[in-house]
Amino acid sequence: MSTSKIPPLTYKVVAECSVSKARAGLMTLRHSEVRTPVFMPVGTQGTLKGVLPDQLIELDCQILLGNTYHLGLRPGIETLQLAGGLHNFMGWSRAILTDSGGFQMVSLLQLAEIDERGVNFRSPFDNSECMLTPEHSMQIQNAIGADIMMQLDDVVKTTTTGPRVEEAMERTIRWVDRCLSAHARNDDQSLFPIVQGGLEVPLRERCVSALMERQVRGFAVGGLSGGESKHDFWRMVDVCTNHLPKEKPRYLMGVGFAADLVVCVALGIDMFDCVFPTRTARFGCALVDSGQLNLKQQRYKHDTQPIDENCECNTCKRYTRSYLHHIATNESVSCSLLSIHNVAYQLRLMRSMREAIQRDQFPQFVRDFMARHFVGKPIPTWIREALTAVNIDLPEDAVQHAKESEMRTEKSR
């Protein structure tokens, strides 16, 4: 059968947690299969800083993210079309997801003016003006050739209140129709609409209801993880997953802290992205289950352990904390070595969750993870509340639970 007759995205739920809303799935795209829940490293300009495509393949990264706004400015549509798309341009054979440029309405607000036509940006490079409309966003993303594209949405700061929130939500719905009309490669690329509505439950519910009327293959949840309280954050995620269809993938934009990933998988999210793992690497920090190791600190000067003895990435196989302390932030290679480990950590965390869901042991995985992550510290109330909402109760004594979890791990080896 020709690929033109096969949908560019199919999604199948392969296992569900019998207690929470967590599920494991298989998403089949033009360039690769993607097992969910999945974390997507961010390659804003078509590259992860300090990490080669071959190294990502070695880590079994199935999909990464590119930025439409930045790629539209540099290298631009013409270069991308000449290259045959971003896959060829960057030498990446697996799946790509692109955002729409909407987030830059917040991150580059001082350079942007928003109206019904779209967003008028001033380039941070040469101060030239660029009108990013839903149609132009689709033109750029069609040239990029990403497997999954985002609609251009009207994004407001997460703490915004009042009529501007409803205006942005309604405009987002109108703009998805313009994106769908302008989408020129529906046989090869899938367009996700984005649920907006700020921190107001009725607006989120209205937006989900309206977007579900469109013929799309998946959904994104946007407008979160931007400074709102964690209590508001998890409630909005919960509201959205309660109403989004079960048979289609759900992508929560811009979330990457380990505890947040675990909670949001429990709440029913399938896909995540964030710059955090590679950005924190550039500051000399390595991700572990208990949080972060700041390898610039003097206590690692003579530490001959790897970052994580259970990690199989090349950084942990070959280098000690002492060596990484020696080069952290001083040598450019440290960014590469720590980025490789941090991406490996995120991907391993997602794989562990998938496996726990498939064994129907996800609640126990969550309890064990939270005990390790917050050892010696109280588990935040918002995490307890969010997990209780999906029937996962955490023990009060995290220290004792961590010891019991370690004993279970040793017995299983």
Salt bridges, closest charged atoms under 4 A:
ASP60 OD2 - ARG35 NH2 3.00
ASP60 OD1 - ARG94 NH1 3.13
ASP115 OD2 - ARG117 NH2 2.91
GLU116 OE1 - ARG171 NE 2.93
GLU116 OE2 - ARG174 NE 2.94
GLU135 OE2 - ARG178 NE 2.91
ASP147 OD2 - HIS31 ND1 2.94
ASP147 OD1 - HIS87 NE2 3.31
ASP154 OD1 - ARG164 NH2 2.79
ASP154 OD2 - ARG171 NH1 2.97
GLU166 OE2 - ARG206 NH1 3.07
GLU167 OE1 - ARG164 NH1 3.08
GLU167 OE2 - ARG171 NH2 3.68
GLU170 OE2 - ARG206 NH2 2.20
ASP177 OD2 - ARG214 NH2 2.78
ASP188 OD1 - ARG30 NE 3.73
ASP188 OD2 - ARG185 NH2 3.81
GLU205 OE2 - HIS243 NE2 3.73
GLU213 OE1 - ARG214 NH1 3.68
ASP232 OD1 - ARG235 NH1 3.53
ASP238 OD1 - LYS21 NZ 2.59
ASP260 OD2 - LYS230 NZ 2.43
ASP270 OD1 - ARG23 NE 2.75
ASP289 OD2 - ARG372 NE 2.90
ASP303 OD2 - ARG321 NH1 3.18
ASP308 OD2 - ARG348 NH2 3.04
ASP368 OD1 - HIS401 NE2 2.88
ASP368 OD1 - ARG408 NH2 2.43
GLU385 OE1 - HIS231 ND1 3.33
GLU396 OE2 - ARG384 NH1 3.85
GLU410 OE2 - ARG413 NH1 3.09
